[in-house]
Amino acid sequence: MQTVVNLWPLIGVFVIIIGFVLRFNPLLVVSAAAIVTGLAANFPLEKIISEMGEGFLQTRALQLILLLPLAVIGLLERHGLRLHAQNWIASFQRATVGRLLIMYLFVRETTAAVGLTSLGGHPQMVRPLLAPMAEGAAENKYGKLPAPVRQKVLAMCAATDNIGLFFGEDVFVAFGAIALMHTFLLGSGLDVEPLHIAFWGIPTAICAFIVHALRLYRFDLMLERSMAEVAQEEAEADAAQELAR
């Protein structure tokens, strides 16, 4: 006898996708998705709101944990953290964006592999430290960066942090994905120790490091070509102005 499954609650996923595509406030999008999902599952509105309030009360300390680092980082930035990081990296004449990010990739992936995933991250490391240092290294070599080039540098900083974390944490045996793979394999009749699963994540992490390091090396070359083209365009524009006079 087949059981009829109500698929209407999945409409909450559609609400989240639409809300994020339209760039609405994430808190409002998630709250609306929760209410729509509950109504689609035939839950009373009072129960939905009650469950949401109870969940908020149970995790109210989490907001404090998330907001405190942001407040500290904002205070440090207000007192010149980004400027000091940019000036410090500019004092190294041989520093380039690629070399800096390769070093960060190694540190990020290594620390994530031993479970220290909180040592990096976009709000606490990339925005206040890594991005200004990369900009400082580029400006020390090429001068002021055009807006499109600057955005590419910032994007590569964020990508480096993501890659280092993603492939590094797969080596840590206590990572949630390791437990998930172990449970899935166990359900399929394959009893594989979590330590073995984590061990075979090492070759993937090494390959990811090599591939992204090559990408960063090519990024240095691309940055040099882009800035050479910008300098040539500026020289041609100056020459045209001189001729016009």
C-alpha contacts under 8 A as a table, 3 or more apart, distances in Angstrom:
res1	aa1	res2	aa2	distance
6	N	9	P	7.13
6	N	41	A	7.67
7	L	10	L	5.72
7	L	11	I	7.94
8	W	11	I	5.72
8	W	37	T	7.73
8	W	40	A	5.57
8	W	41	A	6.99
9	P	12	G	6.17
9	P	36	V	7.57
9	P	37	T	4.60
9	P	38	G	6.96
9	P	39	L	7.87
9	P	40	A	4.95
9	P	41	A	5.48
10	L	13	V	5.61
10	L	14	F	7.25
10	L	37	T	6.81
11	I	14	F	5.05
11	I	15	V	6.41
11	I	33	A	7.94
11	I	36	V	7.31
11	I	37	T	6.46
11	I	40	A	7.72
12	G	15	V	4.99
12	G	16	I	6.36
12	G	33	A	4.52
12	G	34	A	6.59
12	G	36	V	5.89
12	G	37	T	4.93
13	V	16	I	5.14
13	V	17	I	6.30
13	V	33	A	7.04
14	F	17	I	5.13
14	F	18	I	6.16
15	V	18	I	5.22
15	V	19	G	5.99
15	V	29	V	7.24
15	V	32	A	7.52
15	V	33	A	5.56
16	I	19	G	5.09
16	I	20	F	6.11
16	I	29	V	5.93
16	I	30	V	6.43
16	I	33	A	6.09
17	I	20	F	5.33
17	I	21	V	6.06
18	I	21	V	5.11
18	I	22	L	6.14
19	G	22	L	5.23
19	G	23	R	6.04
19	G	24	F	5.42
19	G	25	N	7.88
19	G	26	P	7.60
19	G	29	V	5.57
20	F	23	R	4.73
20	F	24	F	6.09
20	F	26	P	7.07
20	F	29	V	7.45
21	V	24	F	7.91
23	R	26	P	7.81
24	F	28	L	7.37
24	F	29	V	6.67
25	N	28	L	5.37
25	N	29	V	6.21
26	P	29	V	4.96
26	P	30	V	6.12
27	L	30	V	5.35
27	L	31	S	6.11
28	L	31	S	5.09
28	L	32	A	5.97
29	V	32	A	5.16
29	V	33	A	6.09
30	V	33	A	5.00
30	V	34	A	6.17
31	S	34	A	5.13
31	S	35	I	6.34
32	A	35	I	5.17
32	A	36	V	6.09
33	A	36	V	5.13
33	A	37	T	5.96
34	A	37	T	5.15
34	A	38	G	6.14
34	A	48	I	7.90
35	I	38	G	5.14
35	I	39	L	6.18
35	I	45	L	7.66
35	I	48	I	6.47
35	I	49	I	7.77
36	V	39	L	5.18
36	V	40	A	6.07
37	T	40	A	5.10
37	T	41	A	6.22
38	G	41	A	5.05
38	G	42	N	6.46
38	G	43	F	5.29
38	G	44	P	7.71
38	G	45	L	7.69
38	G	48	I	6.17
39	L	42	N	5.03
39	L	43	F	5.37
39	L	44	P	6.87
39	L	45	L	6.94
40	A	43	F	7.49
43	F	47	K	6.64
43	F	48	I	6.69
44	P	47	K	5.33
44	P	48	I	6.47
45	L	48	I	5.10
45	L	49	I	6.30
46	E	49	I	5.34
46	E	50	S	6.06
47	K	50	S	4.92
47	K	51	E	6.05
48	I	51	E	5.22
48	I	52	M	6.25
49	I	52	M	5.09
49	I	53	G	6.14
50	S	53	G	5.14
50	S	54	E	6.10
51	E	54	E	5.05
51	E	55	G	6.07
52	M	55	G	5.13
52	M	56	F	6.23
53	G	56	F	5.07
53	G	57	L	6.28
54	E	57	L	5.14
54	E	58	Q	6.23
55	G	58	Q	5.16
55	G	59	T	6.33
56	F	59	T	5.28
56	F	60	R	5.70
57	L	60	R	5.13
58	Q	61	A	7.87
59	T	62	L	5.33
59	T	63	Q	7.35
60	R	63	Q	5.69
60	R	64	L	7.19
61	A	64	L	5.22
61	A	65	I	6.46
62	L	65	I	5.04
62	L	66	L	6.26
63	Q	66	L	5.11
63	Q	67	L	5.95
64	L	67	L	5.16
64	L	68	L	5.88
65	I	68	L	5.71
65	I	69	P	7.25
66	L	69	P	6.31
66	L	70	L	7.05
67	L	70	L	5.19
67	L	71	A	6.24
68	L	71	A	5.14
68	L	72	V	6.27
69	P	72	V	5.05
69	P	73	I	6.02
69	P	124	Q	7.28
70	L	73	I	5.12
70	L	74	G	5.99
70	L	123	P	7.20
70	L	124	Q	7.39
71	A	74	G	5.09
71	A	75	L	6.20
72	V	75	L	5.13
72	V	76	L	6.27
73	I	76	L	5.05
73	I	77	E	6.13
73	I	124	Q	6.68
73	I	128	P	7.34
74	G	77	E	5.10
74	G	78	R	6.17
75	L	78	R	5.11
75	L	79	H	6.52
76	L	79	H	5.19
76	L	80	G	6.58
76	L	81	L	5.49
77	E	80	G	5.14
77	E	81	L	4.68
77	E	82	R	5.96
77	E	128	P	6.76
78	R	81	L	7.27
80	G	83	L	5.16
80	G	84	H	6.07
81	L	84	H	5.25
81	L	85	A	6.18
81	L	128	P	6.80
81	L	129	L	7.49
82	R	85	A	5.17
82	R	86	Q	6.12
82	R	128	P	5.46
82	R	129	L	6.08
82	R	132	P	5.69
82	R	133	M	7.95
83	L	86	Q	5.09
83	L	87	N	6.12
83	L	132	P	7.27
84	H	87	N	5.15
84	H	88	W	5.96
85	A	88	W	5.13
85	A	89	I	6.34
85	A	129	L	6.05
85	A	132	P	6.26
85	A	133	M	5.57
86	Q	89	I	5.55
86	Q	90	A	6.24
86	Q	132	P	5.00
86	Q	133	M	4.59
86	Q	134	A	7.61
86	Q	135	E	6.91
86	Q	136	G	4.58
86	Q	137	A	7.58
87	N	90	A	5.05
87	N	91	S	6.59
87	N	133	M	7.81
87	N	136	G	6.52
88	W	91	S	5.46
88	W	92	F	7.64
88	W	133	M	7.70
89	I	92	F	5.68
89	I	95	A	7.24
89	I	133	M	5.59
89	I	134	A	7.92
89	I	136	G	6.13
89	I	137	A	6.02
90	A	93	Q	6.83
90	A	95	A	7.59
90	A	133	M	7.71
90	A	136	G	5.29
90	A	137	A	5.35
90	A	139	E	7.91
90	A	140	N	5.53
92	F	95	A	5.45
92	F	137	A	7.94
93	Q	140	N	7.62
93	Q	141	K	7.88
95	A	99	R	6.52
95	A	100	L	6.68
95	A	137	A	5.81
96	T	99	R	5.32
96	T	100	L	6.12
96	T	134	A	7.48
96	T	137	A	5.30
96	T	138	A	6.28
96	T	141	K	7.80
96	T	220	D	7.22
97	V	100	L	5.26
97	V	101	L	6.15
97	V	134	A	5.12
97	V	135	E	7.59
97	V	137	A	5.93
97	V	138	A	6.12
97	V	153	V	7.68
97	V	216	L	7.92
97	V	220	D	6.59
98	G	101	L	5.23
98	G	102	I	6.05
98	G	213	A	7.90
98	G	216	L	4.73
98	G	217	Y	5.54
98	G	219	F	6.54
98	G	220	D	5.46
99	R	102	I	5.12
99	R	103	M	6.34
99	R	216	L	7.62
99	R	217	Y	7.56
100	L	103	M	5.32
100	L	104	Y	6.33
100	L	134	A	6.96
101	L	104	Y	4.87
101	L	105	L	5.89
101	L	134	A	7.73
101	L	157	C	6.90
101	L	160	T	6.83
101	L	216	L	7.22
102	I	105	L	4.98
102	I	106	F	6.29
102	I	213	A	5.74
102	I	216	L	6.93
103	M	106	F	5.24
103	M	107	V	6.37
104	Y	107	V	5.10
104	Y	108	R	5.88
104	Y	160	T	7.80
104	Y	161	D	7.86
105	L	108	R	5.12
105	L	109	E	5.93
105	L	160	T	6.01
105	L	161	D	6.73
105	L	163	I	7.78
105	L	164	G	5.39
105	L	209	F	7.29
106	F	109	E	5.35
106	F	110	T	5.98
106	F	164	G	7.31
106	F	209	F	7.34
107	V	110	T	5.19
107	V	111	T	6.03
108	R	111	T	5.40
108	R	112	A	6.05
108	R	119	L	7.76
108	R	120	G	6.63
108	R	161	D	6.86
108	R	164	G	5.24
108	R	165	L	6.29
108	R	168	G	7.49
109	E	112	A	5.16
109	E	113	A	6.12
109	E	163	I	7.91
109	E	164	G	4.25
109	E	165	L	5.71
109	E	167	F	6.85
109	E	168	G	4.33
109	E	169	E	7.44
109	E	205	A	7.81
110	T	113	A	5.11
110	T	114	V	6.81
110	T	168	G	6.31
111	T	114	V	5.39
111	T	115	G	6.52
111	T	116	L	5.14
111	T	117	T	6.68
111	T	119	L	7.55
111	T	168	G	7.49
112	A	115	G	5.00
112	A	116	L	5.00
112	A	117	T	4.68
112	A	164	G	7.53
112	A	165	L	5.80
112	A	168	G	4.85
112	A	169	E	4.80
112	A	172	F	7.31
113	A	116	L	7.38
113	A	168	G	4.52
113	A	169	E	4.86
113	A	170	D	6.93
113	A	171	V	5.05
113	A	172	F	4.94
114	V	169	E	7.54
114	V	171	V	7.61
114	V	172	F	5.61
115	G	169	E	6.61
115	G	172	F	5.79
115	G	174	A	7.68
115	G	175	F	7.58
116	L	119	L	5.99
117	T	120	G	6.57
117	T	165	L	6.84
117	T	169	E	7.21
118	S	121	G	6.81
119	L	125	M	7.81
120	G	124	Q	6.64
120	G	125	M	5.29
120	G	126	V	7.42
120	G	161	D	7.23
121	G	124	Q	5.68
121	G	125	M	5.38
121	G	126	V	6.21
121	G	161	D	6.58
121	G	162	N	8.00
122	H	125	M	5.63
122	H	126	V	4.54
122	H	127	R	5.86
122	H	158	A	6.71
122	H	161	D	7.43
123	P	126	V	6.32
123	P	127	R	5.69
123	P	128	P	7.24
124	Q	127	R	6.85
124	Q	128	P	6.62
125	M	128	P	5.80
125	M	129	L	5.44
125	M	130	L	6.15
126	V	129	L	5.65
126	V	130	L	4.55
126	V	131	A	5.54
126	V	157	C	6.69
126	V	158	A	6.52
126	V	161	D	7.41
127	R	130	L	6.37
127	R	131	A	5.51
127	R	132	P	7.35
128	P	131	A	6.85
128	P	132	P	6.81
129	L	132	P	5.64
129	L	133	M	6.14
130	L	133	M	5.16
130	L	134	A	6.15
130	L	157	C	6.83
131	A	134	A	5.12
131	A	135	E	6.16
131	A	153	V	7.69
131	A	154	L	5.82
131	A	157	C	6.11
132	P	135	E	5.00
132	P	136	G	5.97
133	M	136	G	4.96
133	M	137	A	6.16
134	A	137	A	5.14
134	A	138	A	6.26
134	A	153	V	7.08
134	A	154	L	7.90
134	A	157	C	7.65
135	E	138	A	5.12
135	E	139	E	5.99
135	E	150	R	7.29
135	E	153	V	7.14
135	E	154	L	7.98
136	G	139	E	5.15
136	G	140	N	5.87
137	A	140	N	5.22
137	A	141	K	6.56
138	A	141	K	5.35
138	A	142	Y	5.97
138	A	143	G	7.27
138	A	145	L	7.64
139	E	142	Y	5.08
139	E	143	G	4.28
139	E	144	K	5.40
139	E	145	L	6.44
140	N	143	G	5.94
142	Y	145	L	7.36
142	Y	227	M	6.74
145	L	149	V	6.20
145	L	150	R	5.75
145	L	227	M	7.96
146	P	149	V	5.45
146	P	150	R	6.11
147	A	150	R	5.05
147	A	151	Q	6.19
148	P	151	Q	5.19
148	P	152	K	6.42
149	V	152	K	5.10
149	V	153	V	6.39
149	V	223	L	7.59
149	V	226	S	7.78
150	R	153	V	5.12
150	R	154	L	6.33
151	Q	154	L	5.08
151	Q	155	A	6.06
152	K	155	A	5.02
152	K	156	M	6.14
153	V	156	M	5.19
153	V	157	C	6.34
154	L	157	C	5.10
154	L	158	A	6.44
155	A	158	A	5.19
155	A	159	A	6.13
156	M	159	A	4.95
156	M	160	T	6.02
157	C	160	T	5.24
157	C	161	D	6.52
158	A	161	D	5.31
158	A	162	N	6.36
159	A	162	N	5.06
159	A	163	I	6.12
160	T	163	I	5.25
160	T	164	G	6.09
160	T	212	H	7.77
161	D	164	G	5.27
161	D	165	L	6.16
162	N	165	L	5.31
162	N	166	F	5.93
163	I	166	F	5.15
163	I	167	F	6.11
163	I	208	A	7.61
164	G	167	F	5.76
164	G	168	G	5.67
164	G	209	F	7.61
165	L	168	G	5.15
165	L	169	E	5.86
166	F	169	E	5.87
166	F	170	D	6.89
167	F	170	D	5.51
167	F	171	V	7.43
167	F	201	G	7.86
167	F	204	T	7.19
167	F	205	A	5.08
167	F	208	A	7.02
168	G	171	V	5.77
168	G	172	F	7.43
168	G	205	A	6.07
169	E	172	F	5.25
169	E	175	F	6.58
170	D	173	V	7.57
170	D	175	F	6.78
170	D	177	A	7.13
170	D	178	I	6.93
170	D	198	A	6.28
170	D	201	G	5.88
170	D	205	A	7.94
171	V	198	A	4.58
171	V	199	F	6.35
171	V	200	W	7.78
171	V	201	G	5.19
171	V	202	I	5.94
171	V	205	A	7.69
172	F	175	F	5.54
172	F	178	I	7.94
172	F	198	A	6.11
173	V	178	I	6.34
173	V	194	P	6.22
173	V	195	L	5.77
173	V	197	I	7.83
173	V	198	A	5.32
174	A	178	I	6.90
174	A	179	A	7.29
175	F	178	I	5.49
175	F	179	A	6.81
176	G	179	A	5.16
176	G	180	L	6.20
177	A	180	L	4.87
177	A	181	M	6.13
178	I	181	M	5.20
178	I	182	H	6.11
178	I	194	P	6.24
178	I	197	I	6.72
178	I	198	A	6.70
179	A	182	H	5.01
179	A	183	T	6.13
179	A	194	P	6.79
180	L	183	T	5.17
180	L	184	F	6.16
181	M	184	F	5.05
181	M	185	L	6.05
181	M	197	I	7.97
182	H	185	L	5.25
182	H	186	L	5.98
182	H	191	D	7.67
182	H	192	V	6.50
182	H	193	E	7.09
182	H	194	P	6.03
182	H	197	I	7.66
183	T	186	L	5.01
183	T	187	G	6.14
184	F	187	G	5.13
184	F	188	S	6.38
185	L	188	S	4.96
185	L	189	G	6.39
185	L	190	L	5.02
185	L	191	D	6.58
185	L	192	V	7.06
186	L	189	G	5.15
186	L	190	L	4.97
186	L	191	D	5.12
186	L	192	V	7.22
187	G	190	L	7.27
192	V	196	H	6.82
192	V	197	I	7.15
193	E	196	H	5.34
193	E	197	I	6.61
194	P	197	I	5.02
194	P	198	A	6.20
195	L	198	A	5.14
195	L	199	F	6.02
196	H	199	F	4.90
196	H	200	W	6.30
197	I	200	W	5.42
197	I	201	G	6.62
198	A	201	G	5.11
198	A	202	I	7.19
199	F	202	I	5.68
200	W	203	P	6.28
200	W	204	T	7.52
201	G	204	T	5.32
201	G	205	A	6.24
202	I	205	A	5.04
202	I	206	I	6.19
203	P	206	I	5.10
203	P	207	C	6.13
204	T	207	C	5.10
204	T	208	A	6.06
205	A	208	A	5.05
205	A	209	F	6.19
206	I	209	F	5.10
206	I	210	I	6.29
207	C	210	I	5.14
207	C	211	V	6.09
208	A	211	V	5.20
208	A	212	H	6.03
209	F	212	H	5.36
209	F	213	A	5.88
210	I	213	A	5.10
210	I	214	L	6.23
211	V	214	L	5.24
211	V	215	R	6.35
212	H	215	R	4.78
212	H	216	L	6.16
213	A	216	L	5.02
213	A	217	Y	6.21
214	L	217	Y	4.96
214	L	218	R	6.20
215	R	218	R	5.08
215	R	219	F	6.01
216	L	219	F	4.73
216	L	220	D	6.37
217	Y	220	D	5.28
217	Y	221	L	6.72
218	R	221	L	5.02
218	R	222	M	6.11
219	F	222	M	4.91
219	F	223	L	5.95
220	D	223	L	5.05
220	D	224	E	6.22
221	L	224	E	5.11
221	L	225	R	6.29
222	M	225	R	5.13
222	M	226	S	6.05
223	L	226	S	5.07
223	L	227	M	6.12
224	E	227	M	5.31
224	E	228	A	6.10
225	R	228	A	5.04
225	R	229	E	6.21
226	S	229	E	5.16
226	S	230	V	6.25
227	M	230	V	4.89
227	M	231	A	6.08
228	A	231	A	5.07
228	A	232	Q	6.15
229	E	232	Q	5.03
229	E	233	E	6.14
230	V	233	E	5.13
230	V	234	E	6.19
231	A	234	E	5.11
231	A	235	A	6.15
232	Q	235	A	5.03
232	Q	236	E	6.15
233	E	236	E	5.10
233	E	237	A	6.10
234	E	237	A	5.02
234	E	238	D	6.16
235	A	238	D	5.10
235	A	239	A	6.13
236	E	239	A	5.00
236	E	240	A	6.11
237	A	240	A	5.08
237	A	241	Q	6.27
238	D	241	Q	5.09
238	D	242	E	6.24
239	A	242	E	5.06
239	A	243	L	6.26
240	A	243	L	5.12
240	A	244	A	6.16
241	Q	244	A	5.00
241	Q	245	R	6.40
242	E	245	R	5.26
